[in-house]
Amino acid sequence: EVQLVESGGGLVQPGGSLRLSCAASGFTFSHYYMSWLRRAPGKGLEWVSGISTGSSSTRYVDSVKGRFTISRDNTKNTVSLQMNSLKPEDTAVYYCNAAYTSAWLKRDYWGQGTQVTVSL
């Protein structure tokens, strides 16, 4: 059974930090591109950050560059998102996504999400 389980969300004051983690099981984690996405209240799904299979390439949406850092551990099947200098506009449900695409196969897995609230 494929599972992506996020953890680490919570309530934090502006300027604070949180570290989100996503534990994967049921598929070959090291073969999948991993991403974090978020959905803010009343808004659509927004891609936040992604990391390549071997961690050689990371990408970020402009609004989090310099504040968020994505990392992965293929020995532990985990991907993390370190979030610093949090702003109220970072409030959202954060989702972990695993994606694999080849010429003959496409797979896409999602976690259940973890709530991040940035407020005084």
PEPE-V324925 format. One record per run of one state. SS is the DSSP state (a for helix, b for strand, c for the rest). FROM is the first residue (numbers start at 1). LEN is the number of residues. If there is no record, write none. Layout:
<<SS,FROM,LEN> <SS,FROM,LEN>>
This chain:
<<c,1,2> <b,3,5> <c,8,2> <b,10,3> <c,13,5> <b,18,8> <c,26,3> <a,29,3> <c,32,1> <b,33,7> <c,40,5> <b,45,7> <c,52,6> <b,58,3> <c,61,1> <a,62,3> <c,65,3> <b,68,6> <c,74,4> <b,78,6> <c,84,4> <a,88,3> <c,91,1> <b,92,10> <c,102,4> <b,106,5> <c,111,3> <b,114,5> <c,119,2>>
